[in-house]
Amino acid sequence: MTGIWVAVLVTVAGCYALKLTGLIVPRGVLDNPRVRRFAELVPIALLAALVAVQTFAAGQSLSVDPARLAGLGAAVAALLLRAPFLVVIVVAAGTAAGLRALGVA
Amino acid sequence: MIDINTDIGERPAVRTRARPVRDGVALGLAVGTSGIAFGAAAVGSGMSVAQACVLSLFAFTGASQFALTGAVATGGGLIGGAAGAILLGSRNALYGLRLAEVLQPRGARTLVTAHGVIDETTAVTLAQPDAAAARLGFRATFATIYVTWNLTTLLGAIGAGRLGSPQSLGIDVVGPAAFLALIWPQLRAGRAERAVGLAGAAIALAATPFLPAGVPVILAATAALAGALVSPRPGPA
């Protein structure tokens, strides 16, 4: 139990330090156009990666969950129809939940 | 022709104030409830309710918290587990680079802002049209998700094993759908953005079978690095 507490507290300190580091990096670093462009593109790359991993990965293996994939497909359709953010989420979750309730996927 | 698109029909002043708050609260409530899954997983792995709650209160970054839970569950390597959890948190440092520009936090406020630098707050903040809306979006998302995540962590930790699966409600699709919706405007903004998004997704999927969970997402940052070297300035769509 003590070991777990140590791991918990080390994790807490490390995670907070990293969050703070990004915010307090000297502004001059961002004067370089390539560094600035990197900072702009990083959230796009990481969030797109999260979309892919949260959709297709189960631990270290790749798998297709038909209901989840259908939910994401519904989200894409809603986005193409310019639906508001909340509608996109509800449509995605509702599609996955509905298909599972029906036992289709 | 009557314009039925409310996004255009609403007065701009109303829209810019209401939208970031609405987006932030909606995402905070939707994603925050997955704290139930974390609380249940933590206690199931052998952590106490207090340890689960300390992680949600003070680490407050879901992927890292789940990673440590996984290490505890497999019964060893606590140092390795903590190191993996911290490595996962390194993407928040990358987010901070961008958020510092938009939010421009100063003094002691920086210490509080730092705690809120996570996937969801970054996505909502950067989806806003101007700095004022971005600050509002950050605060709304941070506050909502912090309260929801911590309350549901406690619920999940206490009620571990007695709750139905979040899958039956489609909660597992909320994260991907929300992140996609939030980067959508940027994906539409330019060819380089779309290429970086696709490459990031492809890199993460390709690396998933070979690297511990969470690391592939950090590796996706190389797509942004390549994009910055190839196209240092925002280009036309």
Interface residues (C-beta under 8 A of the other chain):
Chain A: M1 G3 I4 W5 V6 A7 V8 L9 V10 T11 V12 G14 C15 Y16 L18 K19 L20 T21 G22 L23 I24 V25 R27 L30 P33 R34 V35 R37 F38 A39 E40 L41 V42 P43 I44 A45 L46 L47 A48 A49 L50 V51 A52 V53 Q54 T55 F56 A57 G59 Q60 S61 L62 D65 A67 R68 G71 L72 A75 V76 L79 R82 P84 F85 L86 V88 I89 A92 A93 G94 T95 A96 A97 G98 R100 A101
Chain B: N5 T6 D7 R22 D23 A26 L27 A30 G46 M47 S48 Q51 V54 L55 F58 A59 F60 T61 S64 Q65 L68 A71 V72 L78 I79 G81 A82 A85 I86 G89 S90 R91 N92 A93 L94 Y95 G96 L97 R98 L99 A100 E101 P105 T110 L111 T113 A114 H115 V117 I118 D119 T122 A123 L126 Q167 S168 L169 G170 I171 D172 V173 V174 G175 P176 A177 A178 F179 L180 A181 L182 I183 W184 Q186 L187 A192 E193 V196 G197 L198 A199 G200 A201 A202 I203 A204 L205 T208 P209 F210 L211 P212 A213 P216 V217 I218 A220 A221 T222 A223 A224 L225 G227 A228 L229 S231 P232 R233 P234
